[in-house]
Amino acid sequence: MTARLLTTTRSFRRRLDPARPVRREDLLECLEVAVCAPSGSNRQPWRFVVVQDPPTRLEISRYYRKGFEQNMSGRTPRPDQLADLASAQYLADHLHEMPALVIVCAVGRPPSGNDRLLTSFYGSVYPAVWNLLLALHDRGLGSCPTTAHLAYEQEVADLLGLPFDEVTQVAMLPVAWLRPGPESLPRRRPASEVTMWDRWGGA
């Protein structure tokens, strides 16, 4: 895994090409990389539901748009957020066109009343999400982790036949081939500005 891949993998939205089919074999190869991720006590709690059926994608996208609209309701974005919000709106408008939607799940339901266990619950799944993003990008595919549909987690579970009481949806990744575009570094604060030594605030 090269530093170039690590620093140029990001949330792709506008560059996703809905016109090119994505083969099951390509997705499975990327998922094989995803399941190599670490997890707490090596539980490997992740499960993946890959949705390629167009009517099902359309129905999921309707729930996603409703959740997205709720997230945006009443927000007044800063000027520096406008481009990112426009990109997010583009994805919400075109989600149903994406060749595949990967629903990332965790076995069990989130523990309540214990922040440590809750951190472990989600922290044991998201490394697999990152592995999947890297594997997709390495093959010329792209995605971005999304959660807006989780406002309707029960409805999406019913649609997909997921046992809601036994499985938690933690993210959805729309997957498509990437259109040509620059592989530039993301806009980030340098590590020196967000790193402290020996104590909070330590220089």
VOPAGU-2260 file (C-alpha; in pm, 1 decimal, decimal comma):
REM VOPAGU-2260
SITE   aa  ch    i         X         Y         Z
SITE  MET   A    0       0,0       0,0       0,0
SITE  THR   A    1     169,2     318,0    -113,3
SITE  ALA   A    2     155,7     658,1      53,1
SITE  ARG   A    3      11,0     788,8    -272,5
SITE  LEU   A    4    -291,9     560,6    -245,1
SITE  LEU   A    5    -337,6     644,0     121,8
SITE  THR   A    6    -325,7    1018,7      59,7
SITE  THR   A    7    -544,9    1029,9    -253,0
SITE  THR   A    8    -826,3     800,6    -138,3
SITE  ARG   A    9   -1117,4    1016,5     -34,7
SITE  SER   A   10   -1493,9    1046,5     -53,0
SITE  PHE   A   11   -1569,6    1039,6    -424,1
SITE  ARG   A   12   -1910,4    1165,3    -532,2
SITE  ARG   A   13   -1912,8    1365,2    -855,8
SITE  ARG   A   14   -1641,5    1147,4   -1010,2
SITE  LEU   A   15   -1848,8     830,4    -973,3
SITE  ASP   A   16   -1954,5     705,6   -1317,8
SITE  PRO   A   17   -2303,0     551,1   -1303,7
SITE  ALA   A   18   -2289,6     441,7   -1668,4
SITE  ARG   A   19   -2026,3     168,4   -1625,3
SITE  PRO   A   20   -2137,1    -161,2   -1470,2
SITE  VAL   A   21   -1939,1    -296,6   -1178,1
SITE  ARG   A   22   -1883,3    -670,8   -1178,6
SITE  ARG   A   23   -1955,5    -883,9    -875,7
SITE  GLU   A   24   -1602,6   -1025,5    -906,1
SITE  ASP   A   25   -1447,4    -678,6    -870,8
SITE  LEU   A   26   -1656,1    -604,9    -564,9
SITE  LEU   A   27   -1570,8    -936,4    -403,4
SITE  GLU   A   28   -1197,5    -880,2    -457,1
SITE  CYS   A   29   -1227,1    -547,7    -276,2
SITE  LEU   A   30   -1431,1    -701,5       2,9
SITE  GLU   A   31   -1158,3    -961,2      51,6
SITE  VAL   A   32    -930,1    -670,0     136,8
SITE  ALA   A   33   -1195,2    -519,4     364,9
SITE  VAL   A   34   -1219,7    -831,1     580,5
SITE  CYS   A   35    -844,6    -821,1     651,2
SITE  ALA   A   36    -905,5    -521,9     878,5
SITE  PRO   A   37    -845,1    -546,4    1253,0
SITE  SER   A   38   -1133,1    -566,0    1499,2
SITE  GLY   A   39   -1170,3    -576,5    1875,8
SITE  SER   A   40   -1086,8    -925,3    2010,3
SITE  ASN   A   41   -1071,1   -1029,9    1644,9
SITE  ARG   A   42   -1451,5   -1050,1    1644,5
SITE  GLN   A   43   -1476,4    -970,7    1272,2
SITE  PRO   A   44   -1832,7    -844,7    1324,0
SITE  TRP   A   45   -1874,9    -697,6     976,5
SITE  ARG   A   46   -2130,4    -815,1     726,7
SITE  PHE   A   47   -2189,6    -668,8     379,6
SITE  VAL   A   48   -2507,3    -653,5     174,2
SITE  VAL   A   49   -2428,5    -555,6    -186,2
SITE  VAL   A   50   -2734,0    -415,4    -363,1
SITE  GLN   A   51   -2723,9    -410,4    -742,4
SITE  ASP   A   52   -3093,0    -466,7    -815,8
SITE  PRO   A   53   -3218,0    -137,5    -970,7
SITE  PRO   A   54   -3562,6    -125,2    -804,0
SITE  THR   A   55   -3407,5    -194,5    -463,8
SITE  ARG   A   56   -3141,6      71,2    -519,0
SITE  LEU   A   57   -3415,0     315,8    -611,9
SITE  GLU   A   58   -3609,4     243,6    -294,5
SITE  ILE   A   59   -3300,4     278,1     -75,6
SITE  SER   A   60   -3213,5     606,4    -247,8
SITE  ARG   A   61   -3556,4     743,0    -153,8
SITE  TYR   A   62   -3489,9     677,3     211,8
SITE  TYR   A   63   -3141,2     823,1     172,5
SITE  ARG   A   64   -3274,8    1146,7      22,7
SITE  LYS   A   65   -3529,9    1181,8     301,4
SITE  GLY   A   66   -3256,8    1135,8     562,1
SITE  PHE   A   67   -3027,0    1374,5     376,2
SITE  GLU   A   68   -3297,5    1641,3     364,7
SITE  GLN   A   69   -3349,6    1602,4     738,8
SITE  ASN   A   70   -2975,2    1645,2     795,2
SITE  MET   A   71   -2972,0    1963,9     586,2
SITE  SER   A   72   -3289,5    2112,5     733,1
SITE  GLY   A   73   -3223,7    2438,2     912,2
SITE  ARG   A   74   -2850,9    2438,4     841,5
SITE  THR   A   75   -2677,8    2756,9     732,9
SITE  PRO   A   76   -2351,7    2643,7     573,4
SITE  ARG   A   77   -2036,9    2850,8     593,7
SITE  PRO   A   78   -1898,2    2974,5     260,3
SITE  ASP   A   79   -1616,1    2719,8     277,5
SITE  GLN   A   80   -1871,4    2436,5     308,4
SITE  LEU   A   81   -2072,4    2518,4      -4,1
SITE  ALA   A   82   -1870,2    2306,4    -247,3
SITE  ASP   A   83   -1880,8    2001,8     -18,7
SITE  LEU   A   84   -2254,6    2039,3      35,6
SITE  ALA   A   85   -2312,6    2070,3    -338,7
SITE  SER   A   86   -2117,5    1747,1    -386,6
SITE  ALA   A   87   -2325,1    1576,6    -118,0
SITE  GLN   A   88   -2644,3    1701,7    -281,4
SITE  TYR   A   89   -2526,7    1562,3    -615,1
SITE  LEU   A   90   -2482,3    1220,0    -460,8
SITE  ALA   A   91   -2825,3    1234,1    -297,3
SITE  ASP   A   92   -2980,7    1318,5    -635,2
SITE  HIS   A   93   -2795,7    1041,6    -821,9
SITE  LEU   A   94   -2757,8     766,2    -562,9
SITE  HIS   A   95   -3010,1     539,8    -736,9
SITE  GLU   A   96   -2795,5     544,9   -1052,7
SITE  MET   A   97   -2486,5     398,2    -886,3
SITE  PRO   A   98   -2409,1      43,0   -1001,0
SITE  ALA   A   99   -2378,6     -94,2    -648,0
SITE  LEU   A  100   -2464,7       6,3    -293,6
SITE  VAL   A  101   -2267,0    -170,9     -22,7
SITE  ILE   A  102   -2452,3    -175,8     308,2
SITE  VAL   A  103   -2195,2    -228,9     584,0
SITE  CYS   A  104   -2338,9    -397,1     891,6
SITE  ALA   A  105   -2224,5    -509,6    1235,1
SITE  VAL   A  106   -2352,3    -819,4    1409,2
SITE  GLY   A  107   -2552,7    -714,0    1714,8
SITE  ARG   A  108   -2710,7    -387,2    1822,8
SITE  PRO   A  109   -2518,0     -88,7    1963,3
SITE  PRO   A  110   -2468,7    -120,1    2340,2
SITE  SER   A  111   -2643,8     150,5    2538,7
SITE  GLY   A  112   -2520,8     323,7    2850,6
SITE  ASN   A  113   -2154,1     233,6    2802,1
SITE  ASP   A  114   -1945,5     464,1    2584,1
SITE  ARG   A  115   -1644,6     232,0    2592,0
SITE  LEU   A  116   -1841,5     -59,9    2453,0
SITE  LEU   A  117   -2009,4     166,4    2198,5
SITE  THR   A  118   -1670,6     287,3    2076,8
SITE  SER   A  119   -1554,1     -72,4    2042,4
SITE  PHE   A  120   -1873,9    -168,2    1858,9
SITE  TYR   A  121   -1830,0      85,0    1579,2
SITE  GLY   A  122   -1451,3      89,8    1597,1
SITE  SER   A  123   -1445,4    -279,6    1511,2
SITE  VAL   A  124   -1624,0    -216,9    1180,3
SITE  TYR   A  125   -1490,9     110,5    1040,4
SITE  PRO   A  126   -1137,8     -17,5     972,1
SITE  ALA   A  127   -1302,4    -256,7     725,9
SITE  VAL   A  128   -1480,3      38,2     565,8
SITE  TRP   A  129   -1147,2     214,6     517,0
SITE  ASN   A  130    -986,9    -100,7     376,9
SITE  LEU   A  131   -1273,7    -124,4     131,0
SITE  LEU   A  132   -1229,7     237,4      21,5
SITE  LEU   A  133    -858,3     179,2     -36,8
SITE  ALA   A  134    -915,9    -141,6    -231,9
SITE  LEU   A  135   -1178,2      22,2    -452,1
SITE  HIS   A  136    -955,4     319,2    -531,3
SITE  ASP   A  137    -660,7      91,4    -605,8
SITE  ARG   A  138    -869,0     -71,7    -879,6
SITE  GLY   A  139   -1002,2     249,6   -1030,9
SITE  LEU   A  140   -1332,0     236,3    -845,1
SITE  GLY   A  141   -1453,2     491,1    -594,0
SITE  SER   A  142   -1699,9     544,5    -315,2
SITE  CYS   A  143   -1774,1     745,5      -4,9
SITE  PRO   A  144   -1907,9     633,9     332,9
SITE  THR   A  145   -2259,8     765,3     392,5
SITE  THR   A  146   -2506,9     735,6     678,2
SITE  ALA   A  147   -2811,0     945,8     583,2
SITE  HIS   A  148   -3022,8     636,8     517,7
SITE  LEU   A  149   -2982,9     534,4     882,8
SITE  ALA   A  150   -3266,3     771,5     972,0
SITE  TYR   A  151   -3473,3     492,9     816,4
SITE  GLU   A  152   -3264,8     196,1     925,8
SITE  GLN   A  153   -3569,9     -12,6    1015,8
SITE  GLU   A  154   -3733,9      49,3     678,3
SITE  VAL   A  155   -3416,6     -37,4     486,2
SITE  ALA   A  156   -3371,1    -347,6     703,3
SITE  ASP   A  157   -3722,6    -459,5     615,8
SITE  LEU   A  158   -3656,9    -393,2     247,5
SITE  LEU   A  159   -3340,8    -606,3     250,6
SITE  GLY   A  160   -3463,5    -876,1     485,6
SITE  LEU   A  161   -3209,0    -778,0     752,6
SITE  PRO   A  162   -3291,5    -900,6    1105,7
SITE  PHE   A  163   -3309,1    -556,1    1267,6
SITE  ASP   A  164   -3279,9    -685,3    1624,8
SITE  GLU   A  165   -2963,8    -879,6    1540,8
SITE  VAL   A  166   -2777,6    -666,0    1285,6
SITE  THR   A  167   -2691,0    -293,9    1281,6
SITE  GLN   A  168   -2633,8     -98,8     962,8
SITE  VAL   A  169   -2334,0     130,5    1015,7
SITE  ALA   A  170   -2271,0     280,4     669,7
SITE  MET   A  171   -2359,5     262,4     303,3
SITE  LEU   A  172   -2102,4     292,3      25,4
SITE  PRO   A  173   -2216,9     374,9    -329,3
SITE  VAL   A  174   -1966,1     212,2    -564,7
SITE  ALA   A  175   -1884,2     303,1    -925,3
SITE  TRP   A  176   -1589,6     333,8   -1158,3
SITE  LEU   A  177   -1417,2     669,3   -1134,2
SITE  ARG   A  178   -1425,4     919,9   -1413,8
SITE  PRO   A  179   -1084,2    1068,3   -1501,3
SITE  GLY   A  180    -973,5    1333,9   -1259,7
SITE  PRO   A  181    -678,9    1470,8   -1064,3
SITE  GLU   A  182    -522,4    1262,4    -789,8
SITE  SER   A  183    -440,6    1558,6    -570,2
SITE  LEU   A  184    -379,2    1559,7    -197,8
SITE  PRO   A  185    -681,6    1648,0      16,1
SITE  ARG   A  186    -717,5    1977,8     199,2
SITE  ARG   A  187    -602,1    1894,0     550,9
SITE  ARG   A  188    -437,4    2070,8     841,2
SITE  PRO   A  189     -81,5    1944,7     880,9
SITE  ALA   A  190     -21,8    1680,3    1146,3
SITE  SER   A  191     202,6    1921,5    1337,3
SITE  GLU   A  192    -100,2    2144,1    1403,9
SITE  VAL   A  193    -318,4    1869,5    1545,8
SITE  THR   A  194     -56,8    1669,5    1737,7
SITE  MET   A  195      39,5    1722,3    2101,9
SITE  TRP   A  196     317,5    1554,9    2297,1
SITE  ASP   A  197     297,2    1390,3    2639,8
SITE  ARG   A  198     -12,8    1586,6    2745,8
SITE  TRP   A  199    -302,3    1783,6    2596,0
SITE  GLY   A  200    -153,1    2106,6    2469,1
SITE  GLY   A  201     199,4    1972,8    2499,1
SITE  ALA   A  202     440,9    2110,7    2238,3
